[in-house]
Amino acid sequence: MKTLQSTSVPRVSSLAQNIIGSEIIKLNSEINHLKSKGIHVYNLTIGDFDSNIFPIPEDLKKEIIQAYQQNETNYPPADGILPLRQEVSKLLKRKLGLDYNEQEILIAGGARPVIYAIYQTIVDPGDKVIFTVPSWNNNHYTYLSRAEAIQIDTLPENNFMPNAEDIEPYIQQAALIALCSPQNPTGTVFKKDQLEKIVALVLSENERRKSNGIKPLYVMYDQVYWELVYKPYEHYNPVSINPAMKEYTIFVDGISKSLSATGVRVGWSFGPLEVISKMKAILTHIGAWAPKAEQVATARFMSNTAAYDAFVEHQKSELFERLKLFYTGIKHLHQMSMPIDVIEPQAALYLTVKLSLKHRKTKDGRHFVDSESILKYLLEEANVALVPFYAFGSTKDSEWFRLSVGTCKKEDISQILSRLHRVLENVKEDRF
């Protein structure tokens, strides 16, 4: 009897065949493997919150329960319930001075559907997208849009934020520029003059395109961490810098970080009406709206501005205290000539940490050739997990890592720093 010969015929689409999974999820599989052996791991990888340490506002929780008890369980409108869009409009006006009406606002199930819809609305297959490296998931959204990536490698001396000079050589080729401030993974923000120069560049390019009948260049501005900016730093956005950018800027925002509400899945976008309307049409077919009860609850909670503002200030205080403790401790290790350094916390729940171990070895002969080997050493010897920047598009040659405090208890920080001290002390000073 003949046996069927295996072939290399694809079983799925080329898009699915070549999609790359999340490096962070892969890392967490390794963490869970250690945990299954009874090893306690200090997991500083997740861009999320431990809801027992950082719960959502109690009043928001009550409103969600009440909304379900009131049977708010049918389909919401495709662009979100009107009361929530009105509250978002008020928030933007009250805290950022931005004037967007309810029709220019789209509610969705968190920031991811919004970002996906922006790419699908703006980018044609074969178009070029400019984004910085490191940054969160722009490489994957560009791939899903069948677009071409123009990756700009940012530098630590610029806090990993792009300058206009970095973008200018590619601007005439691009359909979309993806910017994020505060930035994930770095927790850093644009300086005002940095963003001013990029805005001037975009407006100049769009004047050229308008006179030549070319599709506009849009900016996707992800500001989902904007409520979590620490003094003396400030949050800036393209439209506040120059109102003419309102025609070309599509914002990404939501409650996931400011209210610890990552699992509540309420995000939004706002921008030019024509773009928002098309995004709404796309998401209508995907069904990626936020659950109606959560929308109703969020609108009610946001209408109490005193409670909303008090919670955000509490959230900032708790996160910043942890970030500052880590920053001070790591700087102390650096001053002790340990191969570690850190950028001052500016925003969000992240610290940017450098582990200068590449091409070094431990006293017991362990070699470090790239960030993956550094990560493995920290995980196995210190039981501390950070995210290497290669998870955000950088190469494995990078010695930079993201440290997240969203699942961290304050009382654990001294123990984590002690473990870092111990394993770094075991590294030789010379390089091979």
N, C-alpha and C positions, 0 to 999 in steps of 0.2 A: 504494500500500500504506500502511495506517495505521501510524504509529509509536506505541509505547506512551508515554503521557504520564507523566512522573515525578510521584509523589505524595508527600505528607508522612506517609504511613502508617508508623508505627514498625516497625523490623525486629527490635527486641529489646525486652526488658521495660523498663518505666519505671525500675526500679531500675538496670539496666545503662545505660540511656540517659542518666541524670543523675549517674552516679558521677563523681567528680572524681579524676583521677590524682594521683600524688605530685608535689608541687612540687620536692622534692629530686631526684627522677629527671629531671624536666624540666631542672633546673639542671645536672645532670651531663651531659646531652646537649650543652649549650652548652660545658661544660668540654671534653668529648671533641672537639667541633668545633675548638676552639682547639688542642688537642693534635695533631689531624690535620694542622694547618698547621706542626707542628714547634715550637709554643710550649710552654715548660715552665710549667705552672700549679701553684701551691701550693694543693692542694685540701684545705681545712679544713672541708668540708661533711659528711663521712660520719660517721654514728654507728656506725662499725664500726672494725675494726683492719686495718692492713696486716700480714698474717700473717708477713711476713719481718721486721718490726720488733717485733711483738707476737705471737709464736707461742703456741700452746696449750702447756700443760705437757708436757715430753718424756715423762714417765711416762704421762700420759693418751693421748698419741699411740701409745705402745707397747701400751697396753691395748686401744685401738681395733683396732690391727692384729692383736693376738692374738685378740680376740673374733671377727674375721672368719675368721682361720685355724681357729678352733674351730667354724666354721659356725653362728654365732649370727645367722642371716639369715632366720629365719621371723618370722611376726607376733608382736609382743609382746602381752601382755595390754592390754586397752583403757585401763586406768588406769596402766599402767607396770609394769615388773617389780618384784616384791616387794623384792629387795635394794636397789634404788635408792630406793624409797619409804621403806625403813627408814633408809637413810643420810641422806635429806633430813630425816626426823624427828629423827635424832640431831643433825644440823647445827643445826636450828632450836632444839633444846633447849640445845645446848652454847654457841651464840654469841648467841642472842636470848632464851633463857629461855622459849620458846614450846613448849607441849605439844600436839602434833598426832600422832595415830597414823597408821598406814599407810593406813587406810580414808579418812582425811580429806585425803589427798594424791593429786593427779592429775598424772601425767607427760604431757607433750605435746611436739610438735615446735617448741619455742621458746615465747616469750611470746605471739606473735600468736594462735595457735589458742586459747590459754587466755583471752585477752581477748575474742575473738570468742565463745567458749562462755559466758563470764560474761554478756555482753550478751544472748545468746540465751536464757539460763536465767532471767534476772531481769526483762528488759524486754519488755513486750508492745507491739505496734504502737500508737502514740499516746501511750505513756508518756513521761514527761519525765526527762531525764538531766542532772544538774548536772555540769559540768566547767569547769576553768579554762582561760583563754587567756592566754599560749600554753601548749599541751600537745600531746603527741604522739598524733595520730590519733584522739582521742576524737570529733572531729566526724565522721570517716568511719565509725567503729563505730556511732555513734548513727544515722547515715543508713542503714547496712546493716540496722539493727534496726527501721527505719521508726518511729523514736522522734522526740521533739521535743527539741531542744537548748536547755538553759539555760546560756548561756556567761557566765562570770564573768571580767571583765577584771581581771587582777592588776596590781600596781603595782611599779615598781622599788624604791621605798622599803621594800617588804615582801619584797624579793628574789624577786618574782613568785610568792610563795606566798599562798594564800587565807587569810583570817581567818574566824572564825565569823560575824562581822557581814555578810560578803559572801554567805554561804550562807543565813543565817536567813530572809530574805524569801521564799525559794523552796522551803524544805525540805518544807512540807506538800504540795507538788505533785509531788515527785520520787519515782521508783522506785529510782534509783541515783545515788550520788555517786561520781564517778571522781576519785580522788586519786593523786598520784604523788610519792614522796619517796625518794631524791633525784629531782629533777624533770628531765625531758627536755622542753625544750631548755636549761634555764637552769643546770643543775649546782648548784642550791641545795636546801636542806633545810628541813623544818619545824623551828621552835623548839618546845620542849616545851610551853610554855604555849599556843602557837597550836593545836597538835593537841589538847591537853586540852580546850580550849573547843569545838572541832568535835565531839569525842567526846561531850561532855556534851550538845550540841545533838542529836546523832543518837539518843542513848539517851532523851532526853526525848521526842523525836518518836515513837520506837518504843513508849514507854509509852502515848502518846496513841492510837497506831494499834491497839495490843493491846486497849485498853479499848473501841475502836470496831469491832473485827473487820476491820481494814484490812490489806492486804498490807504486810509490813515494808519499811522503807527500808534498803537495803544500801549498803555502801561497798566499792568495788573499790579495793584498795590496791596499786598497782604499786610494788614496791620492788626492781626488778631490779638497781639500782645500789647496794644497801645496803652491800655489802662495800667499796665505794670511797668512803668518807666520810673526809675529811681533818681531822686535829686542828686546832683545838680543837672542831670541830663533831661532833655525835653523831647517830646514826640513831634515830628514834622511830617506833613503830607503834601503831595504835589498841588492839590487844589488850594490849600491855604497859602502855599508859596506863591502861586499865580492862578487866579480864578479861570484863566483861559484854559487850564488843564482839565477843567470839568468835562469838556467835550471828549477827552482822550483817556480818562482815568477810570478804571473799574476797580472798586475796593473789595477786599475780602475781610470779613469781620464776624463777630459772634460773641457768645457768652462763655465759650468753653474754658478759657483761661482766666478771665476776670472773675468769674463766679464759680470756679472749680467744677464746671458743669460739662466736662468732656463727654460723658455718657448721656446727657440730656438731649444732645443733638439739635441744638438751635443755633444756626449761623445765618449770616445774611451777606448780600452784596448790594452795592449801590453804585450808580454810574449813569451814563447817558441813557435816556429812555429807550432809544432804538435798540441798544445793546442789551439792556435789562429785559426788554420784551422778548427778544430772541432767546436769551438764556432761559426765561420762563417757559417758552415753548419747548425747548430741549428737555428741561427737567420734568415737564408734564408727561413726556413719554417714558421717562426713567422712573418717575414716582419717588424722587429723592427728597420729598418735603419733610419738614420736621413734624413729628406727631402733633395732632391738633391740641390735645390736652396740655402738652408742654408749651405750645405756642400761647395758649390762653393764660397759663400760669406765668409765663415769662412776661407777658404784657402787663398783667396785674402787678407783678413784683417790680417791674421797671417804673411803673407809674408812681411808686413810692420812692421819690428821688432821695430822700434822706436815708432810707434803709439801703437802697442800692449803693449810694456813695459810701456809707459806713462800712458795708461789706467789702467793697473794693479796697478801701484804705486798710482794713484789717488783713485782707489777702496780701497786699503789697508788703505790709509790715512783717508778716510771718515769713514770706518768701525771702525778703531782703535780709532779715536776720540770719537765716541759714546761709545765704550766699556770702554775706559778709564774714561769717565765721569760717567758712571754707576758704575764702579769699585771704583772710588774715593768716590762717594756718598754713596755706600753701606758700604764701609769700615768706613766711618764717622759714619753711623748709628751703626755699630758694636762697634765702640769705645765709643758710647754713651750707651753701654750695652743693645742695642736692640737685640732681638733673630734672628739675621741675619748675615751671613758671605758670603764671595765670594772668589773664586780662581782667581788669577791674569790672565788677558787675555793673551793668548799665540798665538792664531791663529783663523782663520775662523770668523764667525759673532756671536759667542756664548760666554756667560758667564755662569759659573757654580755657582749657588747660593744656599746656605743652609738656610732654614727657620726652626729654632729650636723651633717649636711650639708643637710638638707631646707631648701628655699627659699634656698640659697646657690648660688654659681656659681664655676667655676674662673677663673683668670686669663686663660685662653684662651677663655672664654665658654660653657663647658659648664654646663647648668642641672641642678639636682637637685630633682625634684618629689615623689619618694616613694622607698621603700626599693628598688624595682626599678631605678630610675635610679642609685642609690648602688651597688647590687650590680654593675650593668653597668660602672660606672666602675672599681671595684676590679678586676674581672675583666679588663677590656681594658687598663687603664693600669698596674696593679701585678701582674697575673697572679696575684692572690690571690682565692680563692673562700671566702666565708662563706655561711651560710644565713640569710636574713631571717626574722624572726618571722612573716611572713605565711604561711610554710610550715607554721606551727603554729597557725593559726587567727586570728592578729592581722590587723589591716588593713595595707594597704600604706603607710599614714601612719606606721607605727612606724619608729623609727630604730634598733631593737635587732636584733642578729644573734647567731647561735650560732657559736662557733668550736670545732671539734673537733680533738683532738690524736691521735686514734687512728691516723692515717696519717703522722704528723709525725716526722721525724728531729730530734734535738736540735740537730744542727749547722746545720739549715735555719732555725732560729728567728730568729737575728740578721739573716739575709737578708730574711726576711719582714717583720720590724719595720722594716728599712731601706727596703723598698719602700713600706710604709704611710707612713712619714715623708715620703718623696719625694712621693707623690701628695697627701697631706694638706697639705703645704706649698704646693701649687698652688691651694688653696681660699681664696677671699677671706673676710675676716672678716664683712663686712656681708651681710645677707639681703635678698632681693628680694621 
